[in-house]
Amino acid sequence: MAKKEQCQLCEEYKPELELCTIKWVQLSFDGNECEQFDNIVSLEQVKQLEVENEKEANESSLPKADKHIKKRSVTPDKSTIHIEETASSVSPQSKENPKKFHYKPLSKTSKSVLLFITLIIIIIGTWQTYTFIKESLEKKEREKNVWLAICELEDLRVDKTVRYLRLNDIKYEDKKLKLGYHANYSTREISRIVKDSLMYDDFLSVIAIAPQKWNIISHYLAAAEVDLYITYFNTSIPSYLLSWKQLSTLMSDKQKLRKGKRLFVNRKKEEVLNYALKHFGKDRYFKVDSLSLDNKYVSLHMYYDKSIASLGETFLDTIHVNPPYTDKVGDMGSLLDGMLAICSRINRGFAFVYFDRKERKVQRCEWNVEKAKAIAKQATDKVVLVAIKPIKYIRL
């Protein structure tokens, strides 16, 4: 009906009467489990009882002389039993499955704050993405425009129209298009240019040579918002900055472009004259006198002595230009190329004037504006045909 070990732990058990006050029955210890035991006594008390029973068994094995020692009975503490009852009342199933925590639903205010923060994060992320994409596209477009401007400048780099200022180096750095010019000035000229601040004027004269090209370059630089940084190599002339806005304004200023054209004509006249002096420097019959400019013609003046040699018919031929004027002298081409460079910019013809020192006689061989334009066009077409390289086709 019950186990004696279980009953000894129960307060409702009266050992002197062997009576269970829960059921109010006389107990007979047959070794069966008590139905109320789990609700009353904890497992720890069971273990404690087992330990005490083990102690009693050990004491019973001692000699009889020691049996007079009194054993202290263990009375379970009520508070302990109550706590253990509470612990033992938890079912095994609840121990295996831990208690689940249920969160309280958020309030409307919390939801609004969370939604606001989420929207802010999304807006910031979207804006940063938009800004990054926009800057990347702008950078790509800017580099494209700069590259197109450089392509136009490469055409000017190979142009040998003038010698006094030649484009030698092109670099794009720090949102600036840096142009390096090789300046061919004498020491006296450099001092004058620096003193009178003529660096900008000489660059203006170079622009006036090819206004169409520079209009295109200005358009690309304005689209890219890239400035020009001008440097004159092998001189003491300081570098200077020409912003894309200044360049755009300059290209629309006809008065300044006319000024630049006049500067070009004056410098080119000096170059053509020096070219002629170099070409005829060792000639036994002809000597160069001067180069003049009037309303109709750019004229090269030559003199000779009829007592030494007479003027041949070929020098007075108005259909074919005489070879001494078409032969290449240096990298600027021939004397005729130099004269045509002036004629094409100021709408003039060209002429060769011969003065006989002995007879004091002057003879002219001239080509009007229309003929000069036809010759210039023919020379340009020839240069273009030479510049074009044959394309090699590769069969795939």
Number of C-alpha atoms within 10 A of each C-alpha: 13 16 16 19 14 21 21 15 21 17 16 15 20 15 13 6 9 15 17 17 12 11 10 10 10 13 19 13 14 10 12 12 14 13 10 11 16 14 14 19 25 22 13 13 16 14 11 15 17 13 12 14 13 12 12 13 11 10 15 12 11 11 8 9 7 11 12 7 8 7 9 6 7 10 9 15 8 10 9 14 19 14 13 18 18 14 13 18 14 11 9 9 8 9 9 8 8 8 8 6 6 6 6 6 8 10 8 9 9 11 12 12 11 13 12 12 12 12 12 12 12 12 12 12 12 12 12 12 12 12 12 12 12 12 12 12 12 13 13 13 14 20 16 15 21 24 15 16 21 20 13 16 20 15 10 19 16 11 14 15 19 19 17 18 20 22 22 16 15 15 12 17 10 9 14 19 22 18 19 19 20 18 19 17 15 11 11 8 11 18 15 12 17 14 11 9 13 14 19 15 16 18 18 21 23 23 20 23 22 13 14 12 16 21 17 15 23 25 17 22 27 20 15 21 17 24 22 20 18 19 21 22 19 11 16 11 18 12 13 13 15 15 18 22 14 14 20 17 12 17 20 11 11 11 11 16 19 15 15 21 23 16 18 25 21 13 16 20 21 14 19 24 21 16 19 25 16 14 20 15 13 10 11 10 14 17 20 20 17 18 19 13 18 9 9 16 23 24 20 24 19 19 19 20 17 16 10 9 11 11 16 8 8 13 19 18 13 14 11 9 18 16 12 15 18 13 14 15 15 12 11 17 15 21 24 23 21 22 28 22 20 25 22 16 15 17 17 23 25 22 23 21 19 23 21 17 13 11 10 10 11 13 13 16 17 21 20 14 17 12 15 22 18 11 17 19 13 11 13 13 12 11 11 10 9 9 9 8 8 6 6 6 6 5 4 3
